[in-house]
Amino acid sequence: MNRYEAYLPLLQSSLRKLDDWRSLFGEEQLVGFDDTPHISNILDELQQRLQENYPFHHPQYAGQMLKPPHPLAWVSYAIAMTVNPNNHALDGGPPTSEMEKEVVEKLASMVGYGEHYLGHLTSGGTIANLEALFIARELHPGKAMAASPNAHYTHERMCHVLNTPFIKLPAQENGSVRWDYLNDHAEDIGTVVITMGTTGLGTVEPLAELLPRLKNAGVRIHVDAAYGGFFKLIAGELSSERHWDVLNQADSIVIDPHKHGLQPYGCGSILFKDPSVGTFFKHDSPYTYFTSNDLHLGEISLECSRAGASAAALWATLRLLPLSEDGLGAVLKSTIRAAASLYRKLSRSDKFETLQKPDLDIVGYFPVPAEQRLSAVSQLSKKLFHAGMSADPGDGFHLSLYKMSASQFTAAFPEYKADDETVTILRSVLMKRDHEIFIPKLIERLHAALDSVQNGS
């Protein structure tokens, strides 16, 4: 039995019970549902096409931030999608709207917000960050948004959408962010974006150090924790614990359940510490908000239609894996251990160099070339990257590439000649629970592939 067959009886049982509910309303005309042989052929073609994907399900895939959702999440999503609720208004999905409110309350409690806050799920981190920056613009019109060079590119892009000035904070030659820039320019800045888990190397930016002076200057703080947010559950295990301890002082926070929350795409979330910002979402609809005087989620969101199935899937998952250190936190602890293990083993190897000790579960590294030149690092890294993908399924690996400036690289490795403006290294995102036990095999495969590449075989 494969990993999904065990869940099919549960799915079928739930679907039958929902069909019993549907039958209470009389027979349906199932137009387009009766051509079973044709549908079967289409599904055969679909599954064949899907096999062209990289093996996101397997720990040998350690490339981008992709992993399969928890089986309970996809089963719950599939069940809810047969109803196809829309969480914009209570008219479109009364039960799933309530589920969304329940899971958002759990997220708000996790980050340390009190009873009074504003929040909802979104279709992803991009829209969640757009909403945060929209509120920031409304509260500080004409003022700039600022973020580090390591922040996700969505912030600069969304500032362009909002017609708001964007400041990319300068970096020193060694790549470290010049946060002191904020001291002399606070009067021009309305909001600073602090990233808790950058999408490049998983860096946790110094929230605890920045909070006091920014608050004193009247600058809003938006935390983009799309990738790292759930690590708040195990803050005591992290070297960045002090920054997670003050997360509740941020004005807004974005967390993506479709990353470390084990959810299908797309499921993001936005939380605001001050619920009064909801007035900026106020709008009127002549046909939408009639069935209840309770809050409709569309009244506190820029998005309109959203899949209620996302709320159902997250609600079910958090019933199984609560937002606690021993619940979902146990999964995150394994990813931290996986990253520490890969970093430690590569650091001891004479064939690889590691970039920096990981804050979370992303590791940057590169194979040592014959000549200490940046171009040689890039060339060998790319060869190893392609070698892993082209290997037999049982021997391969899937990584990602990470490009950085020559000055940042040579600050850490001054012995290398900067014969190019940038250098490309390898990057592993170890966000699956079974990555922890796969690390020895990944190390073995990396070394074997490197020997093959260097020997020209």
Secondary structure as UniProt FT lines:
FT   TURN            3..4
FT   HELIX           5..7
FT   HELIX           8..23
FT   TURN            24..25
FT   TURN            31..32
FT   HELIX           36..50
FT   TURN            51..52
FT   TURN            56..57
FT   TURN            59..60
FT   HELIX           71..81
FT   TURN            82..83
FT   TURN            87..88
FT   TURN            90..92
FT   HELIX           94..111
FT   STRAND          118..122
FT   HELIX           125..139
FT   TURN            141..142
FT   STRAND          144..147
FT   TURN            149..150
FT   HELIX           154..161
FT   TURN            162..163
FT   STRAND          166..168
FT   TURN            173..174
FT   TURN            179..180
FT   HELIX           181..185
FT   HELIX           186..188
FT   STRAND          189..196
FT   TURN            199..201
FT   HELIX           207..216
FT   TURN            217..218
FT   STRAND          220..224
FT   TURN            226..228
FT   HELIX           229..237
FT   TURN            239..240
FT   HELIX           241..245
FT   HELIX           247..249
FT   STRAND          252..255
FT   HELIX           257..260
FT   STRAND          268..272
FT   HELIX           275..281
FT   TURN            286..288
FT   HELIX           297..300
FT   HELIX           308..320
FT   TURN            325..327
FT   HELIX           328..347
FT   STRAND          352..354
FT   STRAND          362..367
FT   HELIX           374..390
FT   TURN            393..395
FT   STRAND          400..405
FT   HELIX           406..412
FT   TURN            414..415
FT   STRAND          422..429
FT   TURN            433..434
FT   HELIX           435..454
FT   TURN            455..456
//
